[in-house]
C-alpha cells in the first residue's frame, strides 16, 4: 500500500515493483516489503534496495 500511495501506482504495479526489487537484489519478497514499511516509518533504505526501488518505480511510471 505504501508504494501505491506514495508513487500513485496501480495495486498490481505496486506488487510488481516489490517483486522486481526482490529479484534484482536477491532479497526475499517479504524482506523487501518489511524494508519498504520501515522506510515509510522513517528508516533509511539500504542502497541496493533503494536504487532498484527507484528504477522499478520509474519503469512503471513511464
TAQUITA-V634095 format. One record per run of one state. SS is the DSSP state (hx for helix, st for strand, lp for the rest). FROM is the first residue (numbers start at 1). TO is the last residue. If there is no record, write none. Layout:
ss	from	to
SS	FROM	TO
SS	FROM	TO
//
This chain:
ss	from	to
lp	1	1
hx	2	7
lp	8	10
hx	11	25
lp	26	28
hx	29	40
lp	41	46
hx	47	61
lp	62	62
//
